[in-house]
């Protein structure tokens, strides 16, 4: 993956909880850079299709520390710092970007 020099940080959204999934789709539709991860390919596929280069979509088990760390390394090589991890409704910022 080629690093996007215009992006310096992104949220990492775990596609498990419905509120987090909805938040990821909202950011994606608004063309806001983000990274998504799921243990299921079918969950990340919509973020791969029609991707404009502002979204990293990875398959990894986020409950496995090694896989999560590897996913974060890949994302940070592409975009810069992972500035937040959004997994549950409580993790979603009160004021969306």
ZARO-89418 format. One record per atom (N, C-alpha, C): residue number from 1; residue in one letter; atom name; x, y, z. Coordinates in steps of 0.001 Angstrom, whole numbers. Each point is the difference from the previous one (the first is absolute). Example, Ala and Ser with C-alpha at 12.3 -4.5 7.8 and 13.67 -1.06 7.14 Angstrom:
BEGIN
+-----+------+------+---------+---------+---------+
!  nr ! rest ! atom !       u !       v !       w !
+-----+------+------+---------+---------+---------+
!   1 !    A !    N !   13190 !   -5690 !    7800 !
!   1 !    A !   CA !    -890 !    1190 !       0 !
!   1 !    A !    C !     900 !    1200 !       0 !
!   2 !    S !    N !    -350 !    1050 !    -720 !
!   2 !    S !   CA !     820 !    1190 !      60 !
!   2 !    S !    C !    -770 !    1090 !     730 !
+-----+------+------+---------+---------+---------+
END
This chain:
BEGIN
+-----+------+------+---------+---------+---------+
!  nr ! rest ! atom !       u !       v !       w !
+-----+------+------+---------+---------+---------+
!   1 !    X !    N !     828 !   -1185 !       0 !
!   1 !    X !   CA !    -828 !    1185 !       0 !
!   1 !    X !    C !     873 !    1249 !       0 !
!   2 !    X !    N !    -355 !     927 !    -815 !
!   2 !    X !   CA !     709 !    1266 !     -61 !
!   2 !    X !    C !    -547 !     946 !    1059 !
!   3 !    X !    N !     915 !     686 !     701 !
!   3 !    X !   CA !    -442 !     913 !    1056 !
!   3 !    X !    C !    -654 !    1233 !    -604 !
!   4 !    X !    N !   -1158 !     350 !     547 !
!   4 !    X !   CA !    -715 !    1192 !    -412 !
!   4 !    X !    C !     566 !    1170 !     798 !
!   5 !    X !    N !     714 !     895 !    -648 !
!   5 !    X !   CA !     703 !    1082 !     690 !
!   5 !    X !    C !    -918 !    1106 !     507 !
!   6 !    X !    N !   -1254 !     -11 !    -408 !
!   6 !    X !   CA !    -932 !    1046 !     428 !
!   6 !    X !    C !    -720 !    -350 !    1294 !
!   7 !    X !    N !     113 !   -1234 !     436 !
!   7 !    X !   CA !    -682 !    -457 !    1204 !
!   7 !    X !    C !    1047 !    -235 !    1079 !
!   8 !    X !    N !    -230 !     514 !    1205 !
!   8 !    X !   CA !     980 !    -159 !    1072 !
!   8 !    X !    C !    -472 !    -913 !    1114 !
!   9 !    X !    N !   -1307 !    -223 !     100 !
!   9 !    X !   CA !    -528 !    -914 !    1012 !
!   9 !    X !    C !   -1404 !    -447 !    -401 !
!  10 !    X !    N !    -381 !   -1153 !     513 !
!  10 !    X !   CA !   -1320 !    -554 !    -301 !
!  10 !    X !    C !    -544 !    -742 !    1214 !
!  11 !    X !    N !   -1322 !    -121 !      81 !
!  11 !    X !   CA !    -567 !    -899 !    1000 !
!  11 !    X !    C !      26 !   -1429 !    -552 !
!  12 !    X !    N !     120 !    -962 !     881 !
!  12 !    X !   CA !    -121 !   -1406 !    -360 !
!  12 !    X !    C !   -1340 !    -478 !     539 !
!  13 !    X !    N !    -892 !    -402 !    -889 !
!  13 !    X !   CA !   -1336 !    -434 !     400 !
!  13 !    X !    C !     -75 !   -1520 !    -111 !
!  14 !    X !    N !    -341 !    -628 !    1110 !
!  14 !    X !   CA !    -182 !   -1447 !      45 !
!  14 !    X !    C !   -1448 !    -290 !    -390 !
!  15 !    X !    N !    -167 !    -784 !   -1041 !
!  15 !    X !   CA !   -1335 !    -251 !    -551 !
!  15 !    X !    C !    -658 !   -1185 !     698 !
!  16 !    X !    N !    -457 !     240 !    1235 !
!  16 !    X !   CA !    -707 !   -1026 !     771 !
!  16 !    X !    C !   -1325 !     533 !     526 !
!  17 !    X !    N !      52 !    1089 !     707 !
!  17 !    X !   CA !   -1179 !     577 !     644 !
!  17 !    X !    C !    -771 !     841 !   -1022 !
!  18 !    X !    N !   -1324 !    -123 !     -55 !
!  18 !    X !   CA !    -782 !     742 !   -1000 !
!  18 !    X !    C !     267 !    1511 !     -12 !
!  19 !    X !    N !     163 !     618 !    1157 !
!  19 !    X !   CA !     246 !    1448 !      26 !
!  19 !    X !    C !    1349 !     336 !    -616 !
!  20 !    X !    N !    1001 !    -818 !     250 !
!  20 !    X !   CA !    1322 !     233 !    -590 !
!  20 !    X !    C !     -47 !    -200 !   -1513 !
!  21 !    X !    N !    -731 !   -1009 !    -428 !
!  21 !    X !   CA !    -147 !    -249 !   -1442 !
!  21 !    X !    C !    -696 !    1186 !    -668 !
!  22 !    X !    N !   -1079 !     488 !     593 !
!  22 !    X !   CA !    -705 !    1169 !    -544 !
!  22 !    X !    C !     919 !    1211 !     -59 !
!  23 !    X !    N !     811 !     191 !    1028 !
!  23 !    X !   CA !     935 !    1130 !      32 !
!  23 !    X !    C !    1021 !    -123 !   -1135 !
!  24 !    X !    N !     507 !   -1211 !    -214 !
!  24 !    X !   CA !     963 !    -217 !   -1082 !
!  24 !    X !    C !    -621 !     327 !   -1353 !
!  25 !    X !    N !   -1228 !    -455 !    -234 !
!  25 !    X !   CA !    -679 !     310 !   -1264 !
!  25 !    X !    C !    -223 !    1504 !    -156 !
!  26 !    X !    N !    -318 !     670 !    1088 !
!  26 !    X !   CA !    -198 !    1453 !     -55 !
!  26 !    X !    C !    1290 !     703 !    -405 !
!  27 !    X !    N !    1114 !    -359 !     625 !
!  27 !    X !   CA !    1286 !     599 !    -362 !
!  27 !    X !    C !     359 !    -314 !   -1447 !
!  28 !    X !    N !    -205 !   -1238 !    -403 !
!  28 !    X !   CA !     324 !    -440 !   -1357 !
!  28 !    X !    C !    -804 !     775 !   -1038 !
!  29 !    X !    N !   -1302 !     134 !     248 !
!  29 !    X !   CA !    -860 !     740 !    -943 !
!  29 !    X !    C !     403 !    1467 !    -106 !
!  30 !    X !    N !     507 !     554 !    1113 !
!  30 !    X !   CA !     409 !    1409 !       7 !
!  30 !    X !    C !    1457 !     174 !    -435 !
!  31 !    X !    N !     616 !   -1072 !    -474 !
!  31 !    X !   CA !    1361 !      51 !    -531 !
!  31 !    X !    C !    1016 !     430 !    1069 !
!  32 !    X !    N !    -248 !    -386 !    1241 !
!  32 !    X !   CA !     911 !     309 !    1099 !
!  32 !    X !    C !     937 !   -1193 !     173 !
!  33 !    X !    N !    1298 !     219 !      -8 !
!  33 !    X !   CA !     956 !   -1099 !     116 !
!  33 !    X !    C !    -238 !    -837 !    1266 !
!  34 !    X !    N !      65 !   -1317 !    -168 !
!  34 !    X !   CA !    -157 !    -913 !    1122 !
!  34 !    X !    C !     593 !   -1346 !    -345 !
!  35 !    X !    N !     131 !    -824 !    1015 !
!  35 !    X !   CA !     397 !   -1388 !    -183 !
!  35 !    X !    C !   -1077 !    -847 !     652 !
!  36 !    X !    N !    -312 !   -1114 !    -639 !
!  36 !    X !   CA !    -969 !    -934 !     565 !
!  36 !    X !    C !     655 !   -1366 !      88 !
!  37 !    X !    N !    -411 !    -749 !    1016 !
!  37 !    X !   CA !     524 !   -1345 !     178 !
!  37 !    X !    C !   -1113 !    -893 !     517 !
!  38 !    X !    N !      26 !   -1239 !    -473 !
!  38 !    X !   CA !    -958 !   -1002 !     454 !
!  38 !    X !    C !     640 !   -1367 !    -160 !
!  39 !    X !    N !    -501 !    -947 !     739 !
!  39 !    X !   CA !     477 !   -1370 !    -162 !
!  39 !    X !    C !    -694 !    -674 !   -1179 !
!  40 !    X !    N !    -981 !     682 !    -587 !
!  40 !    X !   CA !    -746 !    -558 !   -1121 !
!  40 !    X !    C !     186 !     841 !   -1266 !
!  41 !    X !    N !     414 !    -662 !   -1058 !
!  41 !    X !   CA !     230 !     673 !   -1274 !
!  41 !    X !    C !   -1262 !     706 !    -492 !
!  42 !    X !    N !   -1149 !    -623 !     182 !
!  42 !    X !   CA !   -1255 !     590 !    -490 !
!  42 !    X !    C !    -290 !    1356 !     640 !
!  43 !    X !    N !     488 !     230 !    1209 !
!  43 !    X !   CA !    -239 !    1281 !     670 !
!  43 !    X !    C !     854 !    1123 !    -588 !
!  44 !    X !    N !    1223 !    -323 !    -423 !
!  44 !    X !   CA !     885 !    1047 !    -531 !
!  44 !    X !    C !    -166 !     205 !   -1503 !
!  45 !    X !    N !    -568 !    -971 !    -696 !
!  45 !    X !   CA !    -140 !      85 !   -1455 !
!  45 !    X !    C !    -680 !    1276 !    -487 !
!  46 !    X !    N !   -1114 !     458 !     596 !
!  46 !    X !   CA !    -618 !    1235 !    -489 !
!  46 !    X !    C !     936 !    1216 !      73 !
!  47 !    X !    N !     950 !     -20 !     924 !
!  47 !    X !   CA !     932 !    1115 !     129 !
!  47 !    X !    C !    1131 !     -92 !   -1026 !
!  48 !    X !    N !     171 !   -1178 !    -578 !
!  48 !    X !   CA !     991 !    -175 !   -1063 !
!  48 !    X !    C !    -578 !     436 !   -1347 !
!  49 !    X !    N !   -1275 !    -278 !    -189 !
!  49 !    X !   CA !    -657 !     353 !   -1256 !
!  49 !    X !    C !    -275 !    1499 !     -22 !
!  50 !    X !    N !     368 !     648 !   -1041 !
!  50 !    X !   CA !    -239 !    1435 !    -102 !
!  50 !    X !    C !     922 !     822 !     869 !
!  51 !    X !    N !    1060 !    -608 !     499 !
!  51 !    X !   CA !     939 !     698 !     875 !
!  51 !    X !    C !     756 !    1054 !    -807 !
!  52 !    X !    N !      99 !    1186 !     555 !
!  52 !    X !   CA !     656 !    1108 !    -685 !
!  52 !    X !    C !    1437 !     213 !     476 !
!  53 !    X !    N !     546 !    -936 !     743 !
!  53 !    X !   CA !    1359 !     141 !     504 !
!  53 !    X !    C !      66 !     594 !    1388 !
!  54 !    X !    N !   -1143 !     309 !     581 !
!  54 !    X !   CA !     -30 !     574 !    1345 !
!  54 !    X !    C !    -409 !   -1017 !    1055 !
!  55 !    X !    N !    -120 !   -1255 !    -398 !
!  55 !    X !   CA !    -445 !   -1029 !     935 !
!  55 !    X !    C !     908 !   -1212 !    -107 !
!  56 !    X !    N !     449 !    -482 !    1158 !
!  56 !    X !   CA !     712 !   -1265 !      66 !
!  56 !    X !    C !    -966 !   -1011 !     591 !
!  57 !    X !    N !    -173 !   -1136 !    -665 !
!  57 !    X !   CA !    -921 !   -1038 !     455 !
!  57 !    X !    C !     784 !   -1292 !     169 !
!  58 !    X !    N !      40 !    -499 !    1225 !
!  58 !    X !   CA !     820 !   -1166 !     307 !
!  58 !    X !    C !    -806 !   -1076 !     702 !
!  59 !    X !    N !     413 !   -1241 !    -217 !
!  59 !    X !   CA !    -580 !   -1126 !     712 !
!  59 !    X !    C !    1015 !    -439 !    1045 !
!  60 !    X !    N !    -409 !      48 !    1255 !
!  60 !    X !   CA !     857 !    -412 !    1111 !
!  60 !    X !    C !    -863 !    -268 !    1219 !
!  61 !    X !    N !     481 !    -844 !     869 !
!  61 !    X !   CA !    -676 !    -278 !    1264 !
!  61 !    X !    C !     486 !    1032 !    1015 !
!  62 !    X !    N !    -823 !     986 !     309 !
!  62 !    X !   CA !     436 !    1066 !     915 !
!  62 !    X !    C !     137 !    -476 !    1440 !
!  63 !    X !    N !    -492 !   -1183 !     294 !
!  63 !    X !   CA !     193 !    -564 !    1335 !
!  63 !    X !    C !    1350 !    -702 !     134 !
!  64 !    X !    N !     704 !    -144 !   -1111 !
!  64 !    X !   CA !    1351 !    -566 !      -2 !
!  64 !    X !    C !     975 !    1177 !     -29 !
!  65 !    X !    N !     744 !     233 !    1082 !
!  65 !    X !   CA !     884 !    1173 !      70 !
!  65 !    X !    C !     992 !      86 !   -1159 !
!  66 !    X !    N !     489 !   -1133 !    -479 !
!  66 !    X !   CA !     962 !      22 !   -1105 !
!  66 !    X !    C !    -656 !     452 !   -1300 !
!  67 !    X !    N !   -1202 !    -495 !    -264 !
!  67 !    X !   CA !    -689 !     396 !   -1225 !
!  67 !    X !    C !    -410 !    1470 !      54 !
!  68 !    X !    N !    -450 !     450 !    1158 !
!  68 !    X !   CA !    -373 !    1408 !     136 !
!  68 !    X !    C !    1213 !     895 !    -191 !
!  69 !    X !    N !    1120 !    -357 !     609 !
!  69 !    X !   CA !    1226 !     791 !    -149 !
!  69 !    X !    C !     449 !      46 !   -1453 !
!  70 !    X !    N !     -86 !   -1126 !    -682 !
!  70 !    X !   CA !     379 !     -40 !   -1417 !
!  70 !    X !    C !    -921 !     880 !    -845 !
!  71 !    X !    N !   -1295 !     -31 !     297 !
!  71 !    X !   CA !    -950 !     848 !    -730 !
!  71 !    X !    C !     326 !    1478 !     215 !
!  72 !    X !    N !     310 !     369 !    1224 !
!  72 !    X !   CA !     331 !    1397 !     292 !
!  72 !    X !    C !    1273 !     421 !    -723 !
!  73 !    X !    N !     995 !    -866 !     -68 !
!  73 !    X !   CA !    1236 !     313 !    -729 !
!  73 !    X !    C !    -308 !     259 !   -1474 !
!  74 !    X !    N !    -819 !    -841 !    -599 !
!  74 !    X !   CA !    -362 !     172 !   -1415 !
!  74 !    X !    C !    -726 !    1322 !    -207 !
!  75 !    X !    N !    -944 !     296 !     868 !
!  75 !    X !   CA !    -767 !    1246 !    -115 !
!  75 !    X !    C !     916 !    1210 !     161 !
!  76 !    X !    N !     890 !     -52 !     982 !
!  76 !    X !   CA !     871 !    1150 !     245 !
!  76 !    X !    C !    1016 !     201 !   -1111 !
!  77 !    X !    N !     401 !   -1054 !    -661 !
!  77 !    X !   CA !     878 !     154 !   -1174 !
!  77 !    X !    C !    -731 !     715 !   -1127 !
!  78 !    X !    N !   -1277 !    -255 !     -99 !
!  78 !    X !   CA !    -787 !     582 !   -1094 !
!  78 !    X !    C !    -441 !    1427 !     282 !
!  79 !    X !    N !    -493 !     253 !    1224 !
!  79 !    X !   CA !    -637 !    1279 !     298 !
!  79 !    X !    C !     705 !     848 !    1042 !
!  80 !    X !    N !     732 !    -585 !     886 !
!  80 !    X !   CA !     508 !     722 !    1150 !
!  80 !    X !    C !    -599 !    -608 !    1256 !
!  81 !    X !    N !     -87 !     754 !    1026 !
!  81 !    X !   CA !    -401 !    -491 !    1321 !
!  81 !    X !    C !   -1460 !    -454 !      50 !
!  82 !    X !    N !    -232 !   -1110 !     695 !
!  82 !    X !   CA !   -1361 !    -405 !     352 !
!  82 !    X !    C !    -346 !     811 !    1236 !
!  83 !    X !    N !    -910 !     956 !    -136 !
!  83 !    X !   CA !    -280 !     930 !    1102 !
!  83 !    X !    C !   -1091 !    -459 !     951 !
!  84 !    X !    N !    -765 !   -1039 !    -401 !
!  84 !    X !   CA !   -1015 !    -548 !     895 !
!  84 !    X !    C !    -413 !   -1369 !    -507 !
!  85 !    X !    N !    -512 !    -800 !     915 !
!  85 !    X !   CA !    -572 !   -1290 !    -355 !
!  85 !    X !    C !   -1469 !      49 !     418 !
!  86 !    X !    N !    -858 !    -228 !    -961 !
!  86 !    X !   CA !   -1442 !      56 !     245 !
!  86 !    X !    C !    -542 !   -1418 !    -164 !
!  87 !    X !    N !    -443 !    -547 !    1122 !
!  87 !    X !   CA !    -509 !   -1370 !     -18 !
!  87 !    X !    C !   -1457 !     -88 !     458 !
!  88 !    X !    N !    -370 !     863 !     930 !
!  88 !    X !   CA !   -1346 !      -7 !     579 !
!  88 !    X !    C !    -622 !    1391 !    -135 !
!  89 !    X !    N !   -1289 !      90 !     257 !
!  89 !    X !   CA !    -707 !    1288 !     -89 !
!  89 !    X !    C !     648 !    1052 !     886 !
!  90 !    X !    N !     465 !    -394 !    1166 !
!  90 !    X !   CA !     613 !     948 !     933 !
!  90 !    X !    C !    1308 !     588 !    -533 !
!  91 !    X !    N !     616 !    -639 !    -982 !
!  91 !    X !   CA !    1264 !     472 !    -567 !
!  91 !    X !    C !    -189 !    1057 !   -1082 !
!  92 !    X !    N !   -1224 !     142 !    -484 !
!  92 !    X !   CA !    -265 !     937 !   -1099 !
!  92 !    X !    C !      70 !    1422 !     543 !
!  93 !    X !    N !     770 !     862 !    -664 !
!  93 !    X !   CA !      91 !    1389 !     475 !
!  93 !    X !    C !   -1369 !     661 !      32 !
!  94 !    X !    N !    -215 !     831 !    1001 !
!  94 !    X !   CA !   -1287 !     692 !     147 !
!  94 !    X !    C !    -299 !     880 !   -1199 !
!  95 !    X !    N !    1025 !     663 !    -520 !
!  95 !    X !   CA !    -144 !     831 !   -1194 !
!  95 !    X !    C !     778 !    -685 !   -1097 !
!  96 !    X !    N !    -702 !    -597 !    -948 !
!  96 !    X !   CA !     643 !    -698 !   -1096 !
!  96 !    X !    C !     755 !     976 !    -872 !
!  97 !    X !    N !    1116 !    -458 !    -533 !
!  97 !    X !   CA !     856 !     815 !    -865 !
!  97 !    X !    C !    -719 !     335 !   -1273 !
+-----+------+------+---------+---------+---------+
END
